[in-house]
Amino acid sequence: MQPGPRCLPAARLAAFAAALGLGRASAVVADTVVLKSGRAIEAEGAWYESSEVRYQKDGAVYVLPRDMVDRIESPTGEAGLDPDILRSRERLAAKDPGEALRHARLALFRDPRSVPALQALAAAQLALGDPNRASESATQALRLDEANPRSRALLDEALTALGQREQGASDAQFRIRYEGSVNQPIGMAVLKILTEAHAEYATRLGFRPEQSVTVVLQTGASFRDTTRAPDWADGWNDGTIQVPVLGLDAPNPRLVRILRHELAHSFVASRTGNNCPVWLHEGVAQWLEGGEPDRDDALLAPLARAGRLPSLLTLEGPFRGLSEAQATNAYATSLAAVAHILRLRGEAGLLRLLAALSDRLPSDDALPVALGLSYSELQKGLADHLRTADAKPATARVSAAR
């Protein structure tokens, strides 16, 4: 026998209804939830939310497993849409793009893969005069449904609004400079690596740096002298990527990894500005450079079991003052934390976190907003995972600090 619908607890229902603007007086449009058994439930409103179907009836919100439901029927033709998407459209039509943006974000928080929510977000961002973010939202929607004409139209509108700025950004993604003698072959090879990585990151993340990225290839002068980087750093990115290439005739795997890592920092910085904790910066950069996200778990397992795992709160600031041993643990913990976020919330969760930071939320507020986790919960979950992590050969590495 299949379970019947469950009603949200009273306290949770009150908060939920307040957030959505639902109430007894709001029952205007009737939706019908048709179950696979053939039974039909008349409701004041019904919508899909992740693996559930929710419907409002008589002042309460009920929850059904999605696999019990055949379809939602609506006289408006907008069956199953999150109420906040509808409210976003209403507020946009009423020339209130700020409220439209808020409702779109609420809907997107509940279902990060909702194409209609991303479309509502893009439309609100366009109305607010932010075509850069509108293009990012429309691009994410197209990644989920490549043939959707509404998403394509929103992207075209955003790119048109960007005009020459968009064309200029694509024409000059990188500016390559040489510190020392000019080495044209290595410079061209580096440009090819960076261009390919730039396209990959833009597709995966849904955004890209607006400005050209300057890359300095250290072919002569000492990398340490010009950057003041710690002895353990392979590369540097303080807004300008600086990489030692002295003695190289062609890129090797180490140089490819360094270039990908440092370019990832440029992407994160373009999204979050100076409002990103270093552990997240470094974790995302190591994730994007390639390899298994959990590759350093074995290194951290003994520390987790001994209760000596570095605290993420202590890793919010720059790593440059750390010893090589401390830096190795700091980088490994940063990558492990990002891998844990990916395990729990997927890439969509990680992108929500970067978006929350781009809205200038402090990290201790951005985590619960984007992931539903506090700092302490993230730290505890990470430590619990690492204590029982399978022993794998750790990949020896020390990456560039910020």
C-alpha positions as CSV (number, residue, x, y, z in Angstrom):
1,M,0.0,0.0,0.0
2,Q,1.4,3.4,-1.0
3,P,1.7,6.1,1.7
4,G,-0.7,9.0,1.6
5,P,0.3,12.6,1.5
6,R,2.1,14.0,4.5
7,C,1.4,17.5,5.8
8,L,4.3,19.8,6.7
9,P,4.6,20.4,10.4
10,A,2.9,23.5,11.6
11,A,6.0,25.5,12.4
12,R,7.6,24.6,9.1
13,L,4.4,25.2,7.2
14,A,4.2,28.7,8.7
15,A,7.7,29.6,7.6
16,F,7.2,28.0,4.2
17,A,3.9,29.7,3.6
18,A,5.4,33.1,4.6
19,A,8.3,32.6,2.3
20,L,6.0,31.8,-0.6
21,G,3.4,34.3,0.2
22,L,0.8,31.6,0.5
23,G,-2.3,31.8,2.7
24,R,-5.9,30.9,3.0
25,A,-6.9,34.1,1.1
26,S,-4.6,33.2,-1.8
27,A,-6.7,30.3,-3.1
28,V,-7.6,31.6,-6.6
29,V,-6.3,29.2,-9.2
30,A,-7.2,25.5,-8.8
31,D,-4.7,22.8,-9.8
32,T,-5.3,19.1,-10.0
33,V,-2.8,16.5,-8.9
34,V,-3.4,13.3,-10.8
35,L,-1.9,10.2,-9.1
36,K,-0.8,7.1,-11.0
37,S,-3.5,5.2,-9.2
38,G,-6.1,7.4,-11.1
39,R,-7.1,9.4,-8.0
40,A,-7.3,13.2,-8.5
41,I,-6.6,15.7,-5.8
42,E,-8.1,19.2,-6.3
43,A,-5.7,21.8,-4.8
44,E,-5.4,25.6,-4.6
45,G,-1.9,25.2,-6.1
46,A,0.5,22.4,-6.9
47,W,4.1,22.3,-7.9
48,Y,7.1,20.0,-8.3
49,E,10.0,20.4,-5.8
50,S,13.0,18.1,-6.3
51,S,11.8,14.5,-5.7
52,E,8.4,15.6,-4.3
53,V,5.2,17.1,-5.4
54,R,3.7,19.7,-3.0
55,Y,0.2,21.1,-3.0
56,Q,-1.7,23.6,-1.0
57,K,-5.2,22.9,0.3
58,D,-7.3,24.4,3.0
59,G,-4.4,26.4,4.4
60,A,-2.0,23.5,4.6
61,V,0.8,22.3,2.3
62,Y,1.0,18.6,1.7
63,V,3.9,16.5,0.3
64,L,3.7,13.5,-2.0
65,P,6.6,11.4,-3.4
66,R,7.0,12.4,-7.0
67,D,6.9,8.8,-8.3
68,M,3.3,8.6,-7.0
69,V,2.2,11.4,-9.3
70,D,1.3,11.0,-12.9
71,R,0.9,14.7,-13.7
72,I,-0.3,18.1,-12.5
73,E,-3.1,19.8,-14.4
74,S,-3.7,23.6,-14.3
75,P,-6.2,25.8,-16.1
76,T,-3.4,28.3,-16.7
77,G,-1.3,25.9,-18.7
78,E,1.6,26.5,-16.2
79,A,1.2,23.1,-14.4
80,G,3.7,22.2,-11.8
81,L,5.6,25.5,-11.6
82,D,7.0,26.6,-8.3
83,P,4.8,29.4,-6.9
84,D,7.9,31.7,-6.7
85,I,8.4,31.4,-10.4
86,L,4.9,32.6,-11.0
87,R,5.4,35.4,-8.5
88,S,8.6,36.4,-10.1
89,R,6.8,36.7,-13.5
90,E,4.0,38.7,-11.8
91,R,6.4,41.1,-10.2
92,L,8.4,41.6,-13.4
93,A,5.2,42.4,-15.3
94,A,4.4,44.9,-12.5
95,K,7.8,46.5,-13.2
96,D,9.2,45.4,-9.8
97,P,12.4,43.6,-10.9
98,G,13.9,43.6,-7.5
99,E,11.1,41.4,-6.1
100,A,11.1,39.4,-9.3
101,L,14.8,38.6,-8.7
102,R,14.1,37.6,-5.1
103,H,11.3,35.2,-6.0
104,A,13.4,33.7,-8.8
105,R,16.3,33.0,-6.4
106,L,13.9,31.4,-3.9
107,A,12.6,29.0,-6.6
108,L,16.2,28.3,-7.8
109,F,17.3,27.5,-4.2
110,R,14.7,24.8,-3.9
111,D,15.5,23.4,-7.4
112,P,18.9,24.4,-8.8
113,R,18.1,22.5,-12.1
114,S,14.8,24.3,-12.8
115,V,15.0,25.8,-16.3
116,P,11.9,28.1,-15.6
117,A,13.6,29.4,-12.4
118,L,16.8,30.2,-14.3
119,Q,14.8,31.9,-17.0
120,A,12.9,34.0,-14.4
121,L,16.3,34.9,-12.9
122,A,17.7,35.9,-16.3
123,A,14.7,38.0,-17.1
124,A,14.9,39.8,-13.7
125,Q,18.6,40.4,-14.1
126,L,18.0,41.9,-17.6
127,A,15.4,44.2,-16.2
128,L,17.8,45.3,-13.5
129,G,20.4,46.2,-16.1
130,D,22.8,43.3,-15.4
131,P,23.3,41.6,-18.7
132,N,26.4,39.8,-17.6
133,R,24.6,37.8,-14.9
134,A,21.6,37.4,-17.2
135,S,23.8,35.8,-19.8
136,E,25.2,33.4,-17.1
137,S,21.7,32.4,-16.0
138,A,20.5,31.9,-19.5
139,T,23.6,29.8,-20.3
140,Q,23.0,27.6,-17.3
141,A,19.4,27.1,-18.5
142,L,20.6,26.1,-22.0
143,R,23.1,23.6,-20.5
144,L,20.0,21.9,-18.9
145,D,17.8,22.2,-22.1
146,E,19.8,23.1,-25.2
147,A,16.7,23.3,-27.4
148,N,14.7,25.7,-25.2
149,P,13.7,28.7,-27.3
150,R,13.0,30.9,-24.3
151,S,16.5,30.4,-22.8
152,R,18.0,31.1,-26.2
153,A,16.0,34.3,-26.6
154,L,17.1,35.5,-23.1
155,L,20.7,34.7,-23.9
156,D,20.5,36.6,-27.2
157,E,18.9,39.6,-25.4
158,A,21.7,39.6,-22.8
159,L,24.5,39.3,-25.4
160,T,22.9,42.2,-27.4
161,A,22.8,44.3,-24.3
162,L,26.5,43.6,-23.7
163,G,27.3,44.7,-27.2
164,Q,30.9,45.5,-27.9
165,R,32.0,44.6,-24.4
166,E,31.1,40.9,-25.0
167,Q,32.9,41.0,-28.4
168,G,36.0,42.6,-26.8
169,A,36.1,40.0,-24.1
170,S,36.1,37.2,-26.5
171,D,38.7,38.8,-28.8
172,A,41.2,39.3,-26.0
173,Q,40.8,36.7,-23.3
174,F,44.5,36.7,-22.5
175,R,47.4,39.1,-22.6
176,I,50.7,37.1,-22.6
177,R,53.9,38.9,-21.4
178,Y,57.4,37.6,-20.9
179,E,59.6,38.4,-17.9
180,G,63.0,37.8,-19.5
181,S,63.7,36.7,-23.1
182,V,60.8,36.1,-25.5
183,N,60.0,32.5,-26.1
184,Q,57.3,32.5,-28.8
185,P,56.8,28.7,-29.0
186,I,56.2,28.3,-25.3
187,G,54.0,31.4,-25.3
188,M,51.8,30.1,-28.1
189,A,51.5,26.7,-26.4
190,V,50.6,28.3,-23.1
191,L,47.9,30.4,-24.9
192,K,46.4,27.3,-26.4
193,I,46.2,25.6,-23.0
194,L,44.6,28.6,-21.4
195,T,42.1,29.2,-24.2
196,E,40.9,25.6,-24.0
197,A,40.7,25.7,-20.2
198,H,38.8,29.1,-20.4
199,A,36.2,27.6,-22.7
200,E,35.9,24.5,-20.4
201,Y,35.5,26.5,-17.2
202,A,33.0,28.9,-18.8
203,T,30.8,25.9,-19.8
204,R,31.1,24.2,-16.4
205,L,30.7,27.2,-14.2
206,G,28.3,29.3,-16.3
207,F,30.3,32.5,-16.0
208,R,33.6,33.9,-17.2
209,P,35.9,36.8,-16.3
210,E,34.8,40.0,-17.9
211,Q,38.3,41.4,-18.3
212,S,41.3,40.0,-20.1
213,V,43.6,37.8,-18.0
214,T,47.2,38.9,-17.9
215,V,49.7,36.0,-17.9
216,V,53.4,36.6,-17.2
217,L,55.8,33.8,-18.3
218,Q,59.0,34.0,-16.2
219,T,61.6,33.1,-18.8
220,G,64.5,34.9,-17.1
221,A,64.2,36.7,-13.8
222,S,63.7,34.6,-10.7
223,F,60.1,33.7,-10.0
224,R,60.7,34.1,-6.3
225,D,62.3,37.5,-6.7
226,T,59.4,39.0,-8.7
227,T,56.5,37.4,-6.9
228,R,57.8,37.0,-3.3
229,A,56.0,33.7,-3.4
230,P,56.8,31.0,-0.8
231,D,59.4,28.4,-1.7
232,W,56.7,25.8,-2.0
233,A,54.5,27.7,-4.5
234,D,54.5,26.5,-8.2
235,G,52.7,29.6,-9.6
236,W,51.1,32.9,-8.4
237,N,47.9,34.8,-9.1
238,D,47.4,38.2,-7.5
239,G,45.2,39.4,-10.4
240,T,48.0,38.6,-12.8
241,I,49.0,35.0,-13.4
242,Q,52.8,34.5,-13.0
243,V,54.3,31.1,-14.0
244,P,58.0,30.1,-14.2
245,V,58.8,28.5,-17.6
246,L,62.6,28.9,-17.6
247,G,64.3,26.0,-19.4
248,L,61.1,24.6,-20.9
249,D,60.8,24.2,-24.7
250,A,57.2,22.8,-24.5
251,P,54.6,22.5,-21.8
252,N,54.9,19.5,-19.5
253,P,52.1,18.0,-17.4
254,R,53.2,20.1,-14.4
255,L,53.0,23.3,-16.3
256,V,49.5,22.4,-17.7
257,R,48.3,21.7,-14.1
258,I,49.7,25.1,-12.9
259,L,48.1,27.0,-15.7
260,R,44.7,25.4,-15.2
261,H,45.0,26.0,-11.4
262,E,45.8,29.7,-11.7
263,L,43.2,30.3,-14.4
264,A,40.6,28.8,-12.1
265,H,41.6,31.4,-9.5
266,S,40.8,34.1,-12.1
267,F,37.4,32.6,-12.6
268,V,36.5,32.4,-8.9
269,A,37.8,36.0,-8.3
270,S,35.7,37.3,-11.2
271,R,32.6,35.8,-9.6
272,T,33.3,36.6,-5.9
273,G,35.7,39.5,-5.9
274,N,37.6,39.5,-2.5
275,N,34.7,37.8,-0.8
276,C,35.8,34.1,-1.0
277,P,37.6,32.2,1.7
278,V,41.0,30.9,0.6
279,W,40.1,27.3,1.3
280,L,37.2,27.5,-1.2
281,H,39.4,29.4,-3.7
282,E,42.1,26.7,-3.5
283,G,39.7,23.8,-3.3
284,V,37.9,24.9,-6.5
285,A,41.2,25.6,-8.3
286,Q,42.5,22.1,-7.5
287,W,39.2,20.6,-8.5
288,L,39.2,22.4,-11.9
289,E,42.8,21.6,-12.6
290,G,41.9,18.0,-13.0
291,G,42.1,14.6,-11.2
292,E,39.9,13.0,-8.7
293,P,38.5,15.4,-6.1
294,D,39.1,13.0,-3.3
295,R,42.7,12.3,-4.3
296,D,44.2,13.7,-1.1
297,D,41.8,12.1,1.4
298,A,44.3,9.4,2.3
299,L,46.8,12.1,3.4
300,L,44.2,13.6,5.7
301,A,42.7,10.4,7.2
302,P,45.3,10.1,10.0
303,L,44.8,13.8,10.9
304,A,41.0,13.4,11.0
305,R,41.3,10.3,13.2
306,A,43.6,12.1,15.6
307,G,41.4,15.2,15.7
308,R,44.1,17.4,14.1
309,L,42.3,18.2,10.8
310,P,42.8,21.9,9.9
311,S,39.7,23.9,10.7
312,L,38.2,25.6,7.6
313,L,37.7,28.8,9.7
314,T,41.5,29.0,10.1
315,L,41.9,28.5,6.4
316,E,39.9,31.6,5.4
317,G,43.0,33.8,5.1
318,P,46.1,33.6,2.8
319,F,48.3,30.5,3.0
320,R,51.6,32.3,2.0
321,G,52.9,32.4,5.6
322,L,52.6,28.6,6.1
323,S,55.4,26.2,6.1
324,E,55.6,23.6,3.4
325,A,54.1,20.9,5.6
326,Q,51.3,23.2,6.8
327,A,50.6,24.3,3.3
328,T,50.4,20.7,2.1
329,N,47.7,20.0,4.7
330,A,45.9,23.2,4.0
331,Y,45.6,22.5,0.3
332,A,44.6,18.9,0.9
333,T,41.9,20.1,3.3
334,S,40.7,22.7,0.9
335,L,40.3,20.2,-1.9
336,A,38.7,17.6,0.5
337,A,36.1,20.2,1.6
338,V,35.2,21.0,-2.0
339,A,35.0,17.3,-2.8
340,H,32.7,16.9,0.3
341,I,30.4,19.7,-1.0
342,L,30.3,18.1,-4.4
343,R,29.3,14.8,-2.7
344,L,26.6,16.3,-0.7
345,R,25.1,19.0,-3.0
346,G,26.7,18.4,-6.4
347,E,28.1,21.0,-8.8
348,A,24.9,23.0,-8.5
349,G,25.5,23.4,-4.8
350,L,29.0,24.6,-5.3
351,L,27.8,27.1,-7.9
352,R,25.1,28.3,-5.5
353,L,27.8,28.9,-2.9
354,L,29.9,31.0,-5.3
355,A,26.8,32.9,-6.3
356,A,25.9,33.6,-2.6
357,L,29.5,34.9,-2.1
358,S,29.1,37.1,-5.2
359,D,26.1,38.7,-3.5
360,R,28.5,39.8,-0.7
361,L,27.2,37.4,1.9
362,P,29.9,36.5,4.5
363,S,31.0,32.9,4.2
364,D,29.3,31.8,7.5
365,D,26.0,33.1,6.0
366,A,26.6,31.9,2.5
367,L,27.1,28.3,3.5
368,P,23.6,27.8,5.1
369,V,21.9,29.9,2.4
370,A,23.5,27.9,-0.5
371,L,24.1,24.5,1.0
372,G,21.9,24.3,4.1
373,L,25.0,23.7,6.2
374,S,26.7,25.7,8.9
375,Y,30.5,25.9,9.1
376,S,30.5,23.5,12.0
377,E,28.2,21.0,10.2
378,L,30.4,21.1,7.1
379,Q,33.6,20.6,9.2
380,K,32.1,17.7,11.2
381,G,30.8,16.0,8.1
382,L,34.1,16.3,6.4
383,A,36.0,14.9,9.4
384,D,33.5,12.0,9.7
385,H,34.0,11.2,6.0
386,L,37.8,11.4,6.2
387,R,38.1,9.1,9.2
388,T,36.6,6.2,7.3
389,A,38.0,7.2,3.8
390,D,39.6,4.4,1.9
391,A,43.4,4.5,1.9
392,K,44.5,5.7,-1.6
393,P,48.0,6.8,-2.7
394,A,48.0,10.5,-2.2
395,T,49.0,12.7,-5.2
396,A,52.0,14.7,-4.1
397,R,51.4,18.3,-4.9
398,V,51.8,21.8,-3.6
399,S,49.9,24.4,-5.6
400,A,50.1,28.2,-5.8
401,A,48.9,30.2,-2.9
402,R,46.8,33.3,-3.1
